[in-house]
Amino acid sequence: AKIASEFSGLPLSRCLKHPLDGRRCVDNEDDIVLEDQMFALPPVPNPSSFLKSVTSDGSNVKIEFAHGTTTLAFKFEHGVIVAVDSRATMGSWIASQSVKKVIEINPYLLGTMAGGAADCSFWERNLAMTCRLFELRNKERISVAAASKVLARMVYNYKGMGLSMGTMVCGWDKQGPGLYYVDSDGNRLTNTMFSVGSGSPYAYGVMDSGYRWDLSVEEALDLGQRSIYHATHRDAYSGGVVNLYHMKETGWVKISTTDVAELHYRYAAEKPKH
């Protein structure tokens, strides 16, 4: 069965509007079907232009989407570490301190949430359904590369229409640990380390200072947790608890949920006293 590379090869001429499930892309050779659920769009000729008219600086109606979060993931010798905060904000108002920003797609795939909570939650659950269908049709798990490509193709259909999503797809497949960044513009990147959200500059600073490929599991878990804590300490839009996951060859394991206040005093006690 074709996996990662073949998901990007379906020409638009073979993607048809389907009355039940929206857009249906079929590869006749291997019967690979990608299905995107279609949203109800505004009753205007061009939804993208309509959105710009109510979000631009010169508009009388000013709709502004305010985001704030910190998520990170990095690959190392023993898998992938995923760490996230749990605060949801609406501008300067803290709406929740207990948001689950790691979406468990299947036992070997995790997705993170940054941007619009509804967008990330809906599309990553939609991805979970697509991955399960792939597994049933092909009698093997979908690769991390293919899963991230499917997600990028889904959201690219709505580019410029108001989606807000910056997610990381993490997993383990035949190629070993995998990590991809996908956003609502359809961008898709792979690297050993990513951090997404308003607190990401602070998280990158800590990760860069302590990252090595040959970290032990304990060192890697501590690095992920410290990076999120320091981001929550400096970024007002991040906070709550640090949820920590480890993606291994046998699947993901949730390691801990730790309040950042507890981490604050733990790390403060480690500082040398003058």
Summary of the structure (lengths in Angstrom):
residues: 274
radius of gyration: 19.8
end to end distance: 63.5
largest distance: 71.0
contacts: 898
relative contact order: 0.17
helix: 34%
strand: 31%
